[in-house]
Amino acid sequence: MIVAAIDLGTNTFSLAICDVVNGKLNLIHQEKEGVQLGMGGINQGYIAPDAFKRAMDCLGRFKLSCEKLAVQEIRAIGTSAIRDAKNATELIQKVKEQYQFDITIIDGIQEANYIYQGIAYAHVFSMPSLIIDIGGGSTELIFADEKGIIALNSFNMGISRIYQLFNLSDPLSIDDIQKIERYLDANTGDFFKTIKTDVLIGAAGSFDTFYEMIHKSKYPVTFESVEVPMEMFKQIIEEVINSSFEERNAHPHIIEIRKRLAPIAAVKTRWILEKIKATKIIFSPCSLKEGVLLSK
């Protein structure tokens, strides 16, 4: 069965089309666009008019891709920006009227479960590991081992929220970084008290960009996770944190949708590395979309 999963994220809308056969995903097509749905309104709980238009335009293009590839079912998932928006119903209704598919809004816990399912599809948990999915509106943390999920939570501390909440300088100042870290500490509370691992798994998104900066090439088209040398990874994180917008804008391996928010993602990544005293970093190309595709 040819199925499309659409992740309507706060920063990025992503489409994956797969032939799903007996629990196996055969990738046919994938694409993503930097819609920035949460920009201009996420902390006030609404979708701004220009973001609304970008969303509709993008979903129209995604629908055309689905039609060209004879998709039999579209599973569109609304996450943080949509679940918190007072005018989400308006967007959902307009998409249904114009493009004839439904958007399902999920809560943060369901989002975290889908992320785990996506990663577990192609990653063998040989040791307990902490998964992080750095979203624009929320950040999911999932602690898992070979038996399954041990603990998980979804925190409303996405990078778009942080960007719009604080008046950050460019490049980030020491005060900016400390402000972000205090915000992350306050939002996660006691979560880390039960987390016993030094292995971090980064789910797609910003980690695709970090990979491409390290290897100076595109992330391979695969569902397989890959380990990255920790020291090399930390060097890239520091480079991004200390970079100016002009430097990121000129960088050939930082895609357009990450140029503005990449330093915040890097601060968050360094913060999580220090929280668990990570000695091993694994990148996974899989996340929510793959979990959604496998869910039925």
N, C-alpha and C positions, 0 to 999 in steps of 0.2 A: 504494500500500500504506500503510495507516495503522499507524504505528510509534510506540511510546512509548520515550523515553529517560529513565532515572532515574539521577540523579547522587547517590549516597549519600555526600555530603561530610561532613567532620568537624564542621562547624557546621550546614550546611544540606542538606536533602534537596530536590532540584529535579526536577520532572516536566515534560517537554515532549512533546506529542503532535502529530505532523505527518503529513500525507499526503505521502509521499515519491514523487515522480514524475520519473524521468530525471534524478536528481541535484538536483532542486529541492525545497525544503522549503516546504510550505504549512501554516502554523501553524493548528492547530485549538484547542489548549488548553494552558495552562501554569500551574503553581502551585509554590509552595515553602513549606517549613516549617522553622523553626529547631529542629531536633532536638537539636543539641549532642551528637552521638554521642561526641565525644572528651572531653567534660567529665567529670572525676572519674577518668580512667584512661588517657588517651592516652600520658602520659609513662612509665607503668608497663606499657604494652603490653596493655591489656585494655579491654573495653567494660563500663562500670559497669552494675549492674542497672537503675537508673532510666533510663539512656541506652538500654539494650537495649529496655526497654518503650516508650520514646518512639519508637524506630525501628520497632518492630513496629506500633504504632498508626498511625504516619504511612504506612507502606507499605500498610497495610490500606485507608486512605483513598485512596491513589494507585491501588490495584487497583480500587476501586469506580469511580473516574474513568475508568480504562481500559475497564472493562466497559460503562459507560454510553455511551462513544464508539466502541464496536466496534473496539478496538485489535486488530490481527492479530498483533503481535509486541511483546514487552516486552524492552528491552535495559537491564538494570540493572547499573550499574558501581560497584564498591567501590573507594574511593581510600584515602588515607593512614591514617585511623583504623582502617579494616577490615583493610588489608594488614598493619598492625603488631600487630593484636590476637590474642592467644593463643586467645581464645574466638570468633573470627570464624566458624569452621566451625559453631558452634552457631547463630549468627544465620542463616547461609546455609541450614542445614537446616530451621530453623523457618519461614523465609520460603517455602521450597519446599513444605513440608507444608501450611501454612495458605493460601498465596496462589498456589501453582502457577506460580511463575516463578523463574528462576535469577538469581543474582548473580555476575557475573564480576569477580574481583579483578584489577586491573591494576597494573603497577609505575609508578613516577614518570615514566619515559621515555615509556611508552605514553600516560600521562595528558597529558604535554606535547605529544605528537603530536596527540592528539585536540583539545586546546585550539587548536593552530595551525590544524588543519583547519576547526574551527568558525569561527575569526576570518577565515580566508582565504576562506570562503564568500561573505562580503559586503563584505570590505575589500580595496581595491586597494593593494598595497604599491608606491607610487610612489617610495619611498626606503627604505633599510634602517631597520628599526625594532626596538625591543625590546618584546616582549610580557611583561606580568607578570600572573599569576593568583594573587591572594592568598587562599590557602586557610586553613582552620583547622588542618590537620595539616601540609601542605606548601605550598611556594610554587614555582610553575613559572616559569622564565625562558626565553624563546624569542627568539633573534635571527634575523630573517628579512628577505628582500628579495623583489623581483618574481620571482626564480627559485625561491624556496622557503626552507627552513630552512638557516641557516648554522651555528648552534650552539644547543643547548638543554640544560637540566638541571632536575632536580626536587630541591629542598632541603627537608629536614625541619625547617623553621623557620616553621611555620604560626602564626597568631595565637593559637589556642587553646593550643598547646604553650607559647608565650611567656607567656601569661597564667597558666598553671598552674606554670610553671617559676620565675617570679620573684614576689616579694612586692611588687607595685607599689602605689604610693599613688594616691589619687584627689583632685584631678587628678594627672597624671603629674608627678613632680619632674624636675629637670634630671638628677639622678643616674639616675633610672629610664630616661630617654630615652637617655642615654649607655650604660647597661647593655644596652638593647635593640640599639642600633647596633653595639656591640662583638660581640654575639651574631650579628648578621646578617653582619658582616664575617668572623667566624671560620667561619661555615657556608658562605659562598660562595667562600672561598679565592681562586683565581686567575681565576675565571670572567670578570671584567670586563676582563681584560688584552686580550682579543681582540674586545671589543665596541666598534665604531666607529659610533655613532649618537647623535643628540640628540633622537630621536623615541621617545616612550613610548606604548604601547598598553595600556590597562587593560582586563582581561577581566571583564566583568559583576561580580557579587558586590558588594564594597565600592564599586566605581566606579559602580554603579547609585545607591547612597546619596549619593555625592559629587555626582553629576549632579543628583539631586533636591533636594539642599540648595542648589546653585547656581541652578537654574531654578525652584525652589519648585513643582515639578510632577512627576508620575510620568514615568519614562523611557518614551518612546514605544514602542508595540508594533511593533517592526520588527527586521529583522536588520542594518540599516545602521549603520555606525560613525559617530561624530560627533566633530568637534574642539571642544574647550572652550578659551576664553581662558586662557592660562597664569596670568596674575596673579590672575584670579578664582579659579582652581583652588587656587593657593597660599594664598589668603586662607581658603578653606574648610578646607584641610588644617591650617593654624595654629589655626583656631577649634576643630576637633575635638581636636587634640592638647592644647589648653589647657582643654578643657571638663571640667566635673564630671559625675558620673553623673546628678545631679539635672537639670542642664541638658540632657543628651542625652535623658533620659527624657521631658522636656517638649517636646522638639523635634518638630514635626509631620512632618518629612521624614527622621527616623532611625527605621527600622523596628525592631521589638522585638528581632530577632535580632542587631542591630548595636549596641545601646545599651551593652552591656558591653565589647565588644572593639574598637569603632571607633577609639579613640585609638591602639591598637597598629597597626592597619591604616594609620592616617594617618602614624605615625612611619615605618613601613616604606615608604610611598609617598614621603614627603619624602626618605628615605635613598636611594631608587632614583633620584629626580629629580637629586639631587646627584651620585650615582655617574656618571651618563652626561651630566651638565650639560645636562639636557633643556631644549629651547626650544619643544617642541610636545607637547601631550598629546591623545590620542585615546581616546575611550571606545568599547568594543564591547559590545553586548548578548549577543554570542555567546561560547561557550566550549566546555566539554567536551561538553555534551549535543548540540549541533549537530554536532560532530565525530563523535560516536557514531552519530547519525542518518544521516550521510553515508557511513559506513564500509563499507556493504555494497551 
